[in-house]
Amino acid sequence: MKIFTAAAISVLTVFFTSQLFAQSFNEYDFLPWTNPEVSENNVKLRNAWAGGLNNVQAGKIDFDGDGIQDLVLFDRHGDRLLPFRYNPAGLSPGFNYSPEYRKYFPPVNHWMQLIDYNHDGRTDIFTYTPGGIMVYRNIGGVNPAFEQAVHPYITSLQGSIFTNLLVTYVDFPAIADLDGDGDYDILTFWGLGSFVELHKNMSIEQFGNSDSLIYHKTSNCWGRFAESDESNIISFDTCADFDAMRYRSTPKHTGSTFLLTDIDLNGTDDLVLGDVDYNTVAALINEGNAMDALITEQLPAWPVAEPVDLWSFPLVQEIDLYGDGLPYLLASPFDPGLYKSEGFNSVWLYTDCKSEKSPADCGLLTRSFLQDGMIENGLGAVPVFDDVNGDGLTDLIVGNYGLFDTCVLSVYGQLKCDYTGMIKLYLNTGTSQQPAFSLLTDDFAGVSHLGLTGVHPAFADLDGDGDTDLLLGNAGGDFWMFTNIAGSGSIPEFGEPVSGFQNLSAGSFSTPVFADLNNDGLVDLVSGSASGKLFYYRNTGTQFSPLFELVSDFFGQVNVTDPEVSYTGHSVPFFFRNREGALRLLVGSESGQLKYYRDITTVPGEAFVLADPHFMYISEGIRTAPAMADLNADGNPDLAVGNYSGGITLFRGVPPGPAGFEHKTDSQGLLLISPNPGKGSFNFRIEAGGYWELALYNAQGNLVKAFSMNGYETVRPDLSHLSPGLYTIKAGKSIDPRLIIMNKLMIIR
């Protein structure tokens, strides 16, 4: 008879529990899928599935180790980081969207500047953090890897003490070597606005190298000019009594962007300023020098030939786009507001001013740099898959919040912009194994004539005539009914749309989806809403005449609102069935996370089980909208995710791998837990760079704790409420859903 010790029993428990998790934990797996062709007006989109662009910043870094500087864009609408690998030669030179490289980057918030501040040949990252500036030092090799270079932010000697070098989330500072000594200095507006501070980097002076970020504030009034705290008017030859200004009751500075560039070619950098709620930039001439500047003149418009004229708050950057030593100008909105961007034609590319005959005359090459190669719907994108013409191939329909209409500056100096919601229809012109999509119309069903925003289509045969009808949600919260009169096998043609369908309402931002929830052969209606909850309307009618009755305005106890992000949730539901035929639910959200639910029930008041609070760690911006279909007939569902930047990212479904360490698809990184076993106080550390999200599951597979952390940091989450037992901890990167690291945790009391 074999006797097992307590330790041996513990090992066996870990083994068998791990095997149970391996069989049931990973239901799905996805890879970024950029191959399916998309054409508009018979032109193939180069980066169709990059996800769209709204308010963009840019930087150069060699992220693939081939010695060629690639391009990274950052869209502050959703804090999306988009790597584009640069191919300088061949039949098709240019930039190719390469999402597989996102996993090497840390989280970036509000703004980004890529700078090799320590001159080690590896590009580092400067970005916003609450209170000022975060710096991530690149310690990678072939691929980048980042660690925090400061904690919690850059400080500067101001007076007699070191305090945070304040840069607000609506300011884009100038980070440049102003005195030419090899380290990087910083210009930014004073916290109360109007005047520019100079913070000099003392690394060279103190250590003889540029490795450190040691700052002293050396000027309260760089350039001897002031920007009005209530407008973008510039006053020259003026400074202030800063001690007196500290006691002003109401700070009014609301945001500015900086670009240092030599406009007049006299060898000294001048200053280009963007200002919140204004569409142009102020080009200011410096007659002093970089450290002791004297701003004396403002150009009436800049660039002269085709001035920057964005809706709100332009940011202009100078960038050596093609690695040939010739800088270009890139202009895009910097406004954090969600309704102050054109959403399309919002990334302007100019030729280098310095190469023109007139130094102030830059040639505008395009208003939609890289945007015109993407599925781009302005603000917001809602993908829906349906075979609208009955040819057996799944087509793509895309709603949106809206395309630009007009912007007006009120008498109070506030910018108000209006948009028009529209729907694009892409017919699948490929095959059942190899999809390809071609734009048929950018105003499907003539929705633009209704003057709606937040349009969200849903399709079902509601009148039993064999063709697909359209139900449209919108920002008003009600529903519009479009009856298809074309007949089956034809491109839909709709009769006059009917507003206020059956007097149903989801409050605001209705996002309908059809599903037979109670298996009675009739499609029921579920809608998301701005509240983050779901509305369930049971179909009590017939196949030919549906009648939807409200059952619950808090269906499944689902609420995807994240109060740390916003007070609204903007839920977007999608129902589907797994391989065993069980009903499942994905819900998009304002925060961008996709929530995955199982144990779907129509019993009033019963809650669905939240199986994954951040499904596959997929993060594609804010106001996400999921849709699934098997586009290549391989038996695995494929996933499209729309986002507020107006585009769609596509993921190919692949056979799911087992849960556990075997699922780790990148050799970097280990999840360390100590002590383990322990009584409830544990240290977690991930030996890999970047930003990680962690989820803790009990032995039944239920989520019991979720938290986030940066790589190489040690965190101690509160687990005191958990019962003794064995838990599985899963760590994943939002920017790479396949990179998952797992470990086991034993709690003893």
MIVEX-228589 format. One record per residue (C-alpha): x, z, y. Coordinates in steps of 0.05 Angstrom, whole numbers, padded with zeros to 5 digits, always signed. Layout:
% residues N
XZY...
END
This chain:
% residues 749
+00000+00000+00000+00028-00022+00067+00025+00028+00124+00022+00003+00197+00049+00045+00253+00014+00051+00320+00065+00004+00350+00053-00047+00295-00023-00042+00305-00012-00054+00379+00029-00116+00364-00024-00143+00317-00078-00130+00368-00039-00169+00420-00028-00226+00370-00100-00234+00347-00129-00224+00417-00082-00276+00443-00105-00324+00389-00177-00313+00409-00160-00328+00481-00123-00391+00459-00185-00417+00425-00235-00403+00481-00199-00394+00547-00181-00465+00566-00243-00508+00562-00215-00563+00607-00151-00591+00633-00138-00641+00689-00081-00682+00718-00080-00715+00787-00104-00786+00778-00084-00837+00831-00086-00900+00788-00159-00924+00793-00161-00980+00844-00206-00976+00904-00218-01035+00950-00251-01042+01017-00265-01111+01047-00224-01141+00990-00163-01100+01009-00135-01051+00959-00126-00981+00987-00054-00958+00975-00069-00883+00973-00143-00884+00958-00146-00814+00927-00102-00776+00977-00162-00739+01004-00168-00763+01076-00138-00737+01140-00165-00703+01202-00116-00663+01245-00046-00678+01221+00026-00656+01229+00086-00689+01196+00157-00675+01172+00212-00706+01130+00243-00676+01067+00274-00703+01004+00229-00670+00953+00246-00714+00893+00322-00709+00896+00336-00783+00902+00373-00776+00968+00318-00810+01008+00277-00770+01058+00204-00769+01039+00144-00754+01083+00101-00691+01082+00036-00688+01121-00001-00624+01136-00075-00626+01154-00096-00561+01187-00168-00574+01168-00162-00537+01102-00087-00525+01107-00074-00585+01061-00003-00606+01046+00005-00678+01025+00072-00705+00998+00085-00780+01005+00144-00807+00967+00181-00860+01008+00198-00925+00973+00242-00964+01022+00251-01027+00980+00217-01071+00928+00155-01113+00932+00115-01058+00965+00157-01012+01009+00123-00953+01041+00094-00885+01026+00059-00867+00961+00017-00804+00954+00052-00759+00903+00011-00696+00891+00055-00674+00833+00106-00650+00884+00059-00602+00919+00077-00547+00870+00146-00539+00901+00119-00518+00969+00096-00449+00994+00030-00438+01031+00029-00468+01101-00022-00444+01152-00045-00476+01217+00021-00511+01234+00085-00535+01201+00154-00557+01223+00207-00581+01174+00277-00564+01198+00343-00552+01164+00358-00492+01208+00420-00468+01170+00450-00538+01161+00459-00531+01085+00428-00600+01071+00362-00571+01049+00301-00575+01094+00267-00509+01110+00197-00494+01134+00173-00460+01198+00098-00443+01198+00047-00395+01227+00037-00325+01201-00007-00271+01233+00034-00245+01292+00081-00304+01299+00127-00348+01257+00142-00348+01183+00204-00384+01157+00214-00406+01086+00286-00421+01067+00297-00478+01018+00341-00453+00960+00325-00511+00913+00367-00563+00880+00340-00630+00858+00271-00606+00878+00258-00557+00934+00244-00483+00922+00229-00435+00978+00237-00361+00993+00218-00321+01054+00274-00319+01104+00239-00268+01149+00191-00211+01138+00138-00208+01162+00155-00255+01220+00211-00276+01267+00228-00222+01318+00261-00229+01385+00297-00180+01431+00249-00173+01489+00273-00122+01538+00304-00066+01498+00268-00075+01431+00259-00128+01378+00186-00148+01371+00149-00207+01343+00163-00274+01374+00090-00288+01387+00062-00357+01372-00013-00359+01364-00048-00403+01313-00069-00450+01369+00002-00461+01394+00053-00510+01367+00122-00486+01392+00184-00527+01406+00238-00509+01356+00303-00545+01376+00377-00534+01389+00370-00530+01464+00441-00508+01480+00475-00553+01429+00511-00496+01394+00483-00512+01324+00426-00461+01317+00353-00471+01334+00321-00441+01396+00246-00434+01409+00201-00450+01467+00130-00423+01468+00078-00401+01518+00075-00328+01538+00018-00292+01503-00025-00293+01565-00009-00366+01578+00013-00406+01639+00088-00395+01632+00138-00417+01579+00185-00368+01545+00254-00387+01520+00279-00349+01458+00352-00364+01445+00379-00360+01375+00441-00316+01374+00464-00334+01303+00525-00374+01326+00544-00322+01378+00540-00263+01331+00561-00293+01264+00594-00359+01278+00543-00397+01236+00470-00418+01239+00447-00379+01177+00410-00325+01215+00347-00323+01257+00367-00273+01311+00329-00285+01376+00335-00259+01447+00284-00277+01500+00326-00304+01557+00272-00332+01603+00200-00316+01621+00192-00380+01661+00229-00438+01629+00222-00500+01672+00195-00462+01732+00125-00490+01724+00057-00462+01706-00003-00489+01668-00070-00465+01694-00102-00413+01649-00170-00447+01658-00151-00521+01655-00092-00568+01641-00070-00572+01714+00006-00564+01723+00037-00528+01782+00111-00538+01799+00165-00493+01826+00129-00429+01809+00140-00367+01768+00104-00301+01767+00108-00226+01771+00104-00215+01696+00100-00139+01700+00038-00145+01743+00007-00199+01698+00012-00155+01637-00047-00115+01664-00094-00173+01674-00160-00155+01641-00176-00221+01606-00124-00265+01571-00145-00337+01579-00090-00377+01544-00124-00418+01490-00071-00463+01461-00017-00515+01475+00029-00562+01437+00102-00578+01454+00145-00639+01445+00216-00642+01473+00238-00714+01483+00281-00751+01534+00227-00791+01569+00270-00818+01627+00334-00828+01585+00378-00785+01629+00406-00745+01571+00362-00685+01582+00299-00668+01543+00234-00671+01580+00169-00638+01557+00104-00667+01531+00046-00617+01530-00021-00621+01495-00077-00574+01516-00139-00549+01480-00204-00586+01498-00167-00642+01534-00157-00712+01505-00091-00731+01539-00021-00702+01543+00020-00681+01603+00088-00715+01605+00133-00670+01648+00201-00692+01675+00258-00642+01672+00311-00648+01727+00349-00587+01703+00380-00579+01635+00355-00557+01567+00369-00483+01577+00358-00479+01652+00301-00528+01659+00267-00550+01723+00202-00588+01715+00189-00629+01777+00142-00686+01760+00082-00704+01716+00072-00776+01695+00001-00800+01708-00009-00823+01636+00036-00826+01575+00056-00869+01541+00043-00916+01599+00019-00978+01561-00029-00942+01514-00034-00868+01531-00051-00816+01480-00127-00808+01483-00151-00764+01426-00215-00726+01429-00186-00658+01434-00119-00622+01438-00067-00676+01419-00002-00659+01386+00055-00710+01392+00115-00707+01346+00178-00749+01344+00198-00768+01273+00249-00813+01240+00195-00842+01197+00235-00894+01157+00303-00860+01155+00337-00913+01197+00353-00869+01257+00296-00898+01299+00245-00843+01315+00171-00858+01321+00117-00819+01356+00060-00790+01315-00001-00764+01353-00059-00727+01321-00109-00672+01341-00085-00600+01335-00152-00568+01347-00172-00518+01293-00246-00528+01307-00284-00565+01253-00325-00607+01302-00272-00632+01350-00237-00687+01312-00254-00760+01304-00237-00752+01230-00217-00825+01227-00171-00862+01275-00140-00794+01286-00068-00807+01266-00035-00851+01320+00033-00882+01307+00076-00908+01364+00142-00945+01364+00201-00908+01393+00196-00903+01469+00271-00905+01476+00276-00974+01444+00228-01006+01494+00249-01039+01560+00211-00986+01598+00227-00917+01572+00156-00894+01584+00125-00954+01549+00114-00941+01475+00078-00991+01432+00017-00965+01393+00022-00992+01322-00041-00961+01292-00093-00907+01305-00101-00893+01231-00032-00885+01201-00041-00876+01126-00115-00861+01137-00132-00935+01130-00104-00933+01059-00150-00877+01036-00223-00866+01020-00238-00839+01089-00307-00816+01111-00290-00782+01177-00311-00709+01172-00329-00686+01102-00336-00723+01037-00387-00711+00982-00374-00752+00919-00431-00768+00871-00425-00808+00807-00484-00850+00784-00497-00918+00754-00538-00942+00812-00545-01015+00789-00555-01002+00715-00495-01043+00691-00469-00987+00647-00411-00970+00693-00408-00907+00735-00408-00921+00810-00383-00876+00866-00428-00855+00924-00397-00814+00981-00436-00775+01034-00404-00739+01092-00415-00691+01150-00409-00749+01198-00371-00804+01232-00354-00797+01305-00404-00813+01358-00388-00783+01426-00353-00724+01458-00373-00693+01525-00338-00639+01566-00390-00590+01592-00391-00562+01663-00361-00499+01631-00301-00537+01605-00323-00535+01532-00320-00597+01489-00383-00616+01451-00378-00672+01399-00433-00709+01362-00429-00743+01295-00472-00788+01252-00478-00778+01177-00470-00839+01132-00463-00857+01058-00414-00905+01027-00428-00941+00961-00370-00963+00918-00391-01004+00858-00350-00998+00794-00321-01067+00784-00274-01046+00729-00289-01031+00656-00314-00971+00618-00241-00954+00600-00209-00973+00667-00252-00958+00728-00242-00995+00794-00285-00986+00855-00303-01035+00910-00339-01017+00974-00406-01051+00976-00432-01018+01040-00411-00963+01087-00484-00948+01106-00520-00942+01040-00596-00935+01048-00587-00942+01123-00577-00867+01129-00540-00873+01195-00606-00893+01230-00635-00824+01215-00588-00787+01261-00571-00734+01209-00506-00697+01195-00482-00665+01131-00515-00718+01087-00512-00702+01013-00542-00752+00962-00571-00736+00894-00599-00787+00845-00653-00786+00792-00711-00829+00768-00765-00786+00801-00824-00834+00793-00811-00856+00721-00803-00931+00737-00734-00938+00706-00692-00942+00770-00654-00890+00809-00686-00856+00869-00648-00818+00923-00659-00748+00950-00618-00732+01011-00597-00663+01035-00571-00652+01105-00548-00601+01156-00620-00586+01176-00632-00556+01106-00692-00599+01087-00694-00660+01042-00708-00734+01052-00739-00776+00997-00718-00849+00986-00759-00886+00933-00723-00943+00900-00767-01006+00900-00715-01054+00872-00728-01041+00798-00679-01025+00743-00615-01066+00737-00611-01081+00811-00576-01054+00872-00624-01002+00900-00670-01020+00956-00708-00963+00986-00776-00958+01019-00786-00921+01083-00753-00852+01075-00798-00791+01077-00773-00729+01113-00791-00658+01094-00798-00674+01020-00850-00627+00990-00836-00579+01048-00774-00554+01012-00716-00523+01050-00650-00490+01034-00641-00461+01104-00585-00505+01128-00537-00554+01096-00578-00570+01035-00536-00599+00978-00583-00622+00923-00567-00635+00850-00614-00652+00792-00610-00620+00723-00659-00605+00667-00646-00530+00667-00703-00508+00621-00699-00566+00571-00770-00589+00582-00751-00661+00594-00761-00658+00669-00706-00655+00721-00705-00592+00762-00674-00586+00831-00619-00539+00853-00590-00539+00923-00531-00505+00955-00533-00482+01027-00492-00458+01085-00507-00386+01062-00465-00398+01000-00524-00384+00954-00563-00431+00909-00637-00448+00912-00673-00464+00847-00736-00507+00847-00769-00516+00778-00803-00583+00765-00875-00566+00746-00900-00637+00754-00893-00698+00708-00843-00753+00693-00881-00798+00742-00898-00747+00795-00850-00688+00803-00871-00624+00836-00816-00575+00854-00832-00501+00863-00783-00450+00890-00764-00400+00836-00704-00367+00868-00664-00370+00933-00608-00331+00900-00603-00370+00835-00557-00338+00783-00534-00288+00836-00485-00341+00859-00455-00332+00928-00390-00368+00942-00381-00341+01012-00311-00313+01024-00315-00267+01085-00240-00272+01094-00249-00346+01108-00316-00350+01144-00386-00322+01147-00415-00383+01112-00404-00407+01041-00428-00480+01041-00442-00481+00967-00444-00548+00932-00468-00543+00859-00454-00590+00801-00485-00578+00732-00456-00608+00668-00453-00595+00594-00391-00577+00554-00371-00607+00488-00419-00560+00451-00477-00580+00497-00479-00514+00534-00497-00518+00608-00441-00503+00657-00436-00500+00733-00383-00517+00784-00394-00497+00856-00354-00522+00916-00346-00476+00975-00326-00468+01047-00262-00434+01025-00245-00495+00982-00243-00458+00916-00286-00486+00859-00324-00430+00823-00338-00441+00749-00398-00407+00717-00423-00402+00646-00484-00370+00612-00532-00408+00657-00601-00379+00653-00667-00392+00688-00691-00321+00679-00706-00296+00750-00656-00245+00775-00605-00254+00719-00534-00270+00740-00491-00326+00713-00422-00306+00688-00366-00324+00736-00316-00350+00684-00264-00374+00734-00264-00355+00808-00215-00412+00824-00227-00466+00773-00161-00492+00746-00129-00470+00811-00151-00535+00843-00148-00531+00919-00163-00593+00959-00181-00565+01028-00244-00533+01055-00318-00549+01042-00303-00577+00974-00354-00617+00934-00344-00629+00859-00370-00685+00815-00353-00700+00742-00360-00762+00698-00323-00792+00639-00296-00852+00677-00249-00878+00623-00291-00865+00561-00239-00819+00529-00287-00762+00516-00257-00718+00571-00295-00707+00636-00258-00731+00698-00265-00693+00764-00272-00717+00835-00266-00667+00892-00289-00683+00963-00265-00643+01022-00275-00635+01097-00218-00683+01114-00264-00739+01093-00230-00760+01029-00232-00751+00954-00180-00729+00904-00188-00751+00832-00167-00714+00769-00164-00745+00700-00190-00701+00645-00142-00690+00587-00149-00652+00521-00144-00578+00539-00083-00540+00514-00085-00470+00485-00082-00410+00531-00018-00370+00531+00054-00382+00547+00051-00450+00512+00008-00475+00570+00064-00466+00620+00081-00537+00640+00139-00524+00687+00201-00488+00662+00207-00449+00727+00178-00380+00731+00162-00318+00692+00108-00267+00705+00139-00198+00702+00097-00134+00696+00125-00064+00696+00113-00014+00668+00077-00046+00610+00041-00010+00578+00022+00033+00637-00031+00080+00663-00058+00037+00719-00002+00028+00770+00036-00036+00756+00087-00079+00792+00076-00154+00788+00130-00204+00804+00135-00279+00793+00204-00308+00785+00187-00373+00820+00176-00396+00891+00110-00414+00923+00042-00383+00930+00007-00358+00867-00063-00335+00851-00073-00286+00794-00134-00270+00752-00140-00212+00704-00187-00218+00644-00210-00166+00594-00210-00176+00519-00280-00208+00523-00254-00261+00571-00290-00234+00632-00256-00234+00700-00242-00163+00724-00192-00173+00781-00165-00229+00825-00109-00226+00876-00054-00270+00905+00020-00264+00919+00082-00302+00940+00136-00318+00890+00195-00269+00887+00152-00215+00919+00131-00151+00883+00059-00130+00891+00021-00070+00864-00054-00085+00860-00104-00029+00851-00124-00029+00777-00146+00044+00775-00218+00024+00761-00202-00012+00697-00214+00017+00628-00158+00026+00578-00146-00035+00536-00111-00102+00531-00117-00152+00587-00094-00223+00598-00064-00241+00666-00063-00314+00687-00022-00338+00747-00030-00408+00775-00011-00449+00835-00067-00477+00878-00025-00539+00890-00013-00554+00816-00071-00538+00769-00029-00549+00706+00025-00499+00724-00002-00435+00693+00039-00374+00672+00008-00319+00629+00024-00250+00605-00009-00191+00571-00022-00124+00603-00037-00059+00566-00071-00002+00603-00067+00067+00572-00095+00132+00600
END
